[in-house]
Amino acid sequence: MYTTSQKLTAEFLGTFALVFFGEGAACAVQYIHGALDANLLIVALAHGLAIAAFFAALARVSGAHFNPAVTIGAWATKRMNTIEAAMFWVAQFAGAIAGAYLLRAILPEEAWRNVALGAPVLVRDFPKWAGMALEASATFFVVFVFFATTSDEHEGPTASAGLAIGATYAAGILVALPFTTGALNPARAVGPWLASGMHLANQGVYWVGPLAGGFLAGLLYDSLCLTKKIAD
């Protein structure tokens, strides 16, 4: 059994890596090409691959949530208690903030300034309710796949589970990035926001949307499993 400190360190490292590689790719694309929109696939893959790699490395320690939306889904389905969920949140936000500040410290300012370290923003004239719904929908599928590939019926975390979760995260970013920047993760939104010093606009989109999606995904997955067990 792993200790609480080991689990929290794993969550810190995994969320740190997600921000470092994902937002680092956004900064690198902007620095080289000056046009993030034309390199949507690169940014999506960077996030997805970071999730897949660090899930494989750390899932056996903490479960590899790396996202408050996954954690709230686990809390909603009683996979963890309130104190455990709160500690996971603290570790995840701390990891995201540390990753963003490291990028700011080591990258040229012209690399991160124009994309605000990948901090999410709504495209002009895109309604807040639509942004919230898009973030919620994309996050719903990420969390649903997370539970579907890591549920108790499996022998343990597998590489294929990490690939499935990472691929779903990347697919969500491909759809959402042009409209909301595709956070799908409140911690991934807050870290770059704070480190870039930008105004924290439209916070509800990046908090309520992903958390609602994760909450509903956990409940729906459990209800589907329960139905299957009764049918058997």
Order of alpha helices (4+ residues) and beta strands (2+ residues): alpha-alpha-alpha-alpha-alpha-alpha-alpha-alpha-alpha
